[in-house]
Amino acid sequence: MKLRFPILCSFLFVIFTAANLQAQTTTHYEISFENAVHHEAEVEIHYTNLEDKVLEVRMSRTSPGRYALHEFAKNVYSVSAVDENGDELEITRPNPHQWNVSGHNGTVTFSYTLFANRGDGTYSQVDETHAHLNMPATFAWARGYEHRPIEITFHTRDDLNWKVATQLQHLEANRYYAPDLAYFLDSPVEIADFFMREQVVNGQNIRMALHTSAMASEVDVYFDKVIAIVESQQNVFGELPRFDYGEYTFLNCFMPNASRDGMEHRNSTIVTNSKPLDEPLAETSIGTVSHEFIHVWNVERIRPASLEPFDFENANMSGELWFAEGFTSYYTGLILARAGIQTPDEYVEGLAGGLNYVINSPGRKYHNPIEMSYQAPFVDAARSVDPVNRENTFISYYTYGSVLGLALDLSLREMENGKNLDDFMKLMWHRYGVTEIPYSVRDIQAALADYTTEEFSNSFFNQYIFDSQIPDFEHLLEFVGVAFGQSNPDRATLGTRVGIEGGRGILQSNAIVGSPLYEAGIELGDGLLSIGGHSLQDVGSIEELMADFEPGENVQVIVERWGERRTVQVQLIADPSISTGIDQASGSDATNRRNEWLDSE
């Protein structure tokens, strides 16, 4: 009986889809890969029942899961448009992203060649190993017809044993369906000779299409880890979402020609990595798998109002990314520990990376977490050639939010009645995820007040979200038996990373605000020739040299800038780096609380 309901639902969906396609005008796409060796794909789009006006065909400038502009039109060429008789139609270009087609009688076939050679979550890649398609980077679309359903046919390369994996609804053979443009553009596709693994979890099918040169036995072990992640995350939110068509698909590509990335979508995710052919599959990008799957709740369904509807023509700015991406990042590592993929020691020691970055960054002087989130269009795989000062003014909302998620979780665990972040996320899930009602920052604050008290919620938000104060992590971590403190308080440092190249010290970034080099007026591009009387010609590394000095000591530094040398005084500081680790001397209560935190089911 349990098997008959999904079969009946699928049967009814096919009937409904068929009736729906007859009732609505459908846009038909086709894509083929005859010249895959040179990274080209041929795309045709067939429009019918068009209004008697210019057809505006565009490439997207943005992609779901990204917040910056990416200008996908740059890889489109050999564009043509014909009517139902095959006669050429006039095309004009009102802007770099658009082709206006005029003179048609309601039917247009729009064709072009796409160059695609970056396999990641944002772009597309076509070669003789696969066709890795992020839809906004691949397919043009027409303004005014976004509501129409879409059918697409993938003309795969039989000689390469290619198969199709996607969240799109399968119709027959290599033909797939999307109910509208937004769903279509949110549905990446991997076409390759991949491994497919599937497992039913609570009545829904979890699939992994893995394009890799690894052995089948390695793929099996890897999929077991994926399922462990899925089940551990389900425990956080209390249930899986109801996936469209009853399944979720991991589209994983771990090949030398891919680029490391991960990108969430409503019922699938892309996870890519440039894994060498001779490197074991092991835990390749397993953290990315954990991060992206949490997004099926937090972002895809618990969704910021600022990202609704997603704008494919302009940058998408959101002040909630510290929660949407940051709290997701907090759970990324925690889930690996709960799923047994990381040991408790590995997880706890790894907390130091994020804590160091946030606590020791001058960026908090400039922006709070909301303002950091607003920076996404400038930093989220965005490109620019002019220098920026991000080392001093920006903290990633991923890491900032992750550290705040840790603080909130441990703060809740200090409260009575067994409160914790898992249960708060369940509240957010039922209030905003199940209902798919978009939320704002104030909605999160109100939900936290409902879960705790108005006083607690206001205090947390006023100190750490609307302002940039730092929680008392030493106290919070001590509560769960984790040691927190400076790693090397007796070691001197210049406060800015400096490498040695050709016997000169070269800053690896802008001088960090407040650091000894910054205060001495030394900047990126300067060459450090000697420190404290030691020529850098004779030094292997700055760290090696710093061992000869004490924090607080004043040293002479000879600097060369634009061919001129000068001597400045630099006062060294103590290394502010933080370390974390399980406190073996913690009492049984703290140990039990730590175990409950890391082993929570």
C-alpha positions, -999 to 999 in steps of 0.1 A, spaced: 0 0 0 29 24 8 41 20 -28 8 27 -45 4 63 -34 35 77 -50 28 57 -82 -8 71 -82 5 106 -76 30 103 -105 3 89 -128 -20 118 -119 9 143 -124 16 130 -159 -21 133 -167 -23 168 -153 9 178 -171 -3 165 -204 -36 184 -200 -17 215 -189 5 214 -219 -25 212 -242 -41 242 -224 -11 265 -225 13 275 -252 46 258 -245 81 272 -253 103 244 -268 140 243 -263 166 220 -280 203 217 -273 230 196 -290 267 191 -287 282 181 -320 313 204 -314 318 195 -277 355 191 -282 357 228 -288 333 236 -259 304 246 -282 267 238 -279 239 246 -304 207 260 -289 173 264 -306 142 280 -290 108 276 -307 82 303 -298 46 302 -310 15 322 -304 35 353 -299 19 387 -296 21 411 -326 51 430 -313 89 428 -311 101 396 -294 127 405 -268 151 376 -262 177 379 -234 204 361 -216 203 363 -179 228 385 -160 224 366 -127 219 330 -115 199 315 -86 222 311 -56 245 339 -68 240 376 -60 264 393 -84 262 401 -121 278 376 -145 270 388 -180 262 354 -196 256 370 -230 293 373 -236 295 336 -246 266 337 -272 273 341 -309 261 331 -344 226 343 -335 198 339 -359 160 340 -360 136 326 -386 98 324 -390 77 294 -396 88 292 -432 125 294 -424 128 330 -436 153 352 -418 139 378 -394 154 411 -385 174 412 -352 185 444 -335 205 448 -303 191 474 -278 218 464 -252 245 438 -247 222 412 -232 193 413 -256 182 405 -292 150 421 -305 133 401 -332 108 419 -354 87 411 -385 74 377 -373 39 364 -376 36 348 -342 62 321 -347 100 324 -341 128 299 -340 157 316 -322 191 299 -325 227 305 -313 260 289 -305 271 289 -269 307 287 -258 310 270 -224 341 260 -206 338 265 -168 323 237 -149 309 251 -116 277 263 -100 275 295 -120 287 287 -155 284 259 -180 310 236 -195 308 215 -227 335 191 -237 338 154 -245 335 144 -209 302 161 -202 277 189 -208 275 206 -174 247 232 -178 238 260 -154 206 272 -171 210 310 -169 245 306 -184 231 284 -212 196 294 -223 182 326 -235 145 335 -228 119 360 -239 105 388 -219 67 387 -214 65 349 -217 81 339 -184 48 323 -173 47 298 -201 57 261 -195 89 249 -211 98 216 -227 134 209 -235 151 181 -255 187 173 -248 203 157 -279 229 137 -261 261 121 -275 253 84 -277 290 78 -287 300 92 -253 274 72 -234 259 104 -220 229 103 -197 208 132 -183 204 142 -146 183 171 -135 155 182 -112 133 189 -143 103 167 -147 111 138 -170 86 134 -198 101 107 -221 135 98 -235 156 130 -232 126 154 -231 120 173 -198 94 198 -185 94 229 -164 62 247 -153 76 282 -160 108 301 -167 118 306 -131 117 268 -124 136 261 -157 164 285 -149 167 271 -114 172 235 -127 208 227 -136 217 197 -157 246 172 -158 249 152 -189 277 127 -188 286 90 -183 280 93 -146 273 70 -117 237 71 -104 230 62 -68 195 64 -52 180 58 -18 145 64 -4 145 85 28 111 89 45 92 82 13 113 105 -10 140 95 -34 175 110 -28 196 106 -59 232 113 -66 245 116 -102 283 115 -97 306 122 -127 340 109 -116 367 85 -127 365 68 -93 357 32 -88 321 21 -82 330 9 -47 343 44 -39 311 59 -51 291 36 -29 311 47 2 307 83 -8 269 80 -12 267 64 22 282 97 36 258 117 16 228 98 30 243 102 66 243 140 60 207 139 47 195 120 77 214 142 102 200 174 87 165 160 86 169 156 124 176 194 127 144 204 109 123 175 120 114 164 84 124 166 48 107 192 26 82 178 2 103 178 -29 87 185 -63 81 151 -81 92 133 -49 129 134 -54 161 154 -48 192 152 -70 228 158 -61 246 168 -94 282 161 -85 311 164 -109 346 157 -96 368 158 -126 401 177 -134 383 200 -158 358 212 -132 362 240 -108 355 238 -71 320 251 -62 286 243 -49 252 258 -57 218 252 -42 186 248 -61 150 240 -51 152 202 -56 189 197 -66 224 210 -60 255 213 -81 288 202 -63 319 204 -84 356 199 -77 388 197 -99 398 164 -84 428 148 -101 421 115 -117 445 96 -94 432 112 -62 409 90 -40 373 101 -39 373 99 -1 357 131 13 359 153 -18 337 184 -13 318 165 14 315 198 33 300 214 3 274 186 1 265 193 37 262 231 31 241 228 -1 217 203 13 209 225 43 197 250 18 167 229 8 153 243 41 172 274 47 172 296 15 151 275 -9 120 274 14 129 295 44 135 323 20 144 360 24 117 384 11 146 403 -5 152 374 -29 116 370 -40 111 370 -69 146 363 -80 158 390 -106 175 375 -136 183 409 -150 199 427 -120 220 420 -90 201 405 -61 208 422 -27 197 408 6 204 419 42 195 384 55 225 364 41 242 363 75 212 340 84 205 324 50 241 316 42 258 321 76 236 298 98 237 273 69 275 275 72 273 269 110 254 236 104 278 226 76 305 215 99 283 206 128 264 181 107 297 164 96 304 158 132 269 145 140 270 123 110 303 107 121 322 121 91 344 143 113 355 135 148 345 158 177 381 169 180 383 178 143 351 198 145 360 217 176 395 225 165 382 237 132 360 263 149 391 284 154 393 293 117 360 312 117 365 327 151 399 341 142 386 356 110 356 374 126 371 384 159 404 397 146 391 414 115 389 452 114 358 448 91 335 450 121 344 487 124 327 493 91 297 470 87 274 449 109 262 415 96 233 430 76 256 455 58 281 426 52 252 408 35 246 438 13 281 435 0 272 402 -18 268 416 -53 304 429 -51 320 397 -36 300 367 -46 322 355 -75 320 391 -89 349 403 -109 366 437 -110 400 449 -120 404 480 -98 419 473 -63 396 470 -33 401 471 5 381 440 14 408 428 38 399 457 61 362 464 54 346 430 47 339 398 66 322 371 46 285 367 57 291 330 54 317 330 82 302 359 102 268 342 102 284 309 111 301 324 142 269 340 152 250 308 147 275 291 171 270 319 196 232 317 194 232 279 197 254 279 228 235 309 243 202 290 239 218 259 255 226 279 286 189 287 290 165 265 309 141 240 293 166 225 269 166 252 242 189 250 212 193 263 177 179 231 162 145 238 177 146 274 167 153 264 131 123 240 134 102 270 144 115 290 114 108 260 92 72 257 102 65 294 102 83 304 70 95 272 52 64 249 52 42 279 44 68 294 20 61 329 33 93 350 28 108 366 59 127 397 69 154 404 95 127 416 119 108 384 113 138 364 126 140 387 156 103 382 163 105 344 160 135 343 183 114 364 208 86 339 206 110 310 211 128 326 240 119 360 254 116 395 239 144 406 262 168 379 250 160 384 213 163 422 215 196 419 233 210 394 208 200 414 178 209 448 192 244 436 201 253 412 173 230 419 143 223 456 143 257 462 158 290 444 155 299 434 190 315 400 197 298 374 219 318 361 249 330 330 232 354 320 260 324 317 284 301 301 258 326 275 248 336 267 284 299 258 290 303 229 266 338 219 276 357 236 248 389 255 255 393 289 239 423 312 239 453 327 222 474 302 204 508 319 207 506 350 231 544 352 234 550 352 196 556 386 179 539 395 146 537 423 121 499 419 120 498 416 81 508 386 61 542 391 44 559 367 21 595 368 9 601 370 -28 636 377 -42 650 386 -9 623 412 -3 593 412 21 561 416 1 528 423 17 502 396 7 473 421 11 466 457 20 481 465 54 456 455 80 440 484 98 456 487 133 485 464 125 521 474 132 528 478 94 496 499 90 505 522 119 541 526 104 527 537 71 538 506 51 514 496 23 508 469 -3 535 473 -30 563 483 -6 593 461 -4 607 453 30 645 450 28 654 444 64 637 440 98 655 447 131 689 447 113 682 413 96 684 414 58 655 395 42 680 381 17 691 358 45 657 348 58 635 319 48 602 332 62 589 361 82 576 337 109 612 324 113 625 359 117 598 369 142 610 342 166 639 365 174 617 393 187 592 399 216 557 414 214 559 451 221 595 454 208 603 483 185 623 473 154 637 493 125 624 483 91 640 494 58 613 499 32 616 506 -6 588 523 -24 590 534 -60 628 531 -60 633 552 -28 644 537 5 634 549 40 636 536 76 606 534 98 600 522 134 576 493 138 562 482 172 555 444 171 524 430 187 515 396 202 500 371 178 462 374 182 455 340 167 429 320 186 428 282 191 400 259 202 400 224 214 382 199 236 390 207 272 400 174 287 398 188 322 362 200 319 338 185 343 312 159 336 284 184 332 302 203 305 312 171 288 276 159 288 265 193 273 292 190 246 281 155 238 245 166 235 255 195 212 277 174 189 256 141 190 222 157 189 195 136 171 
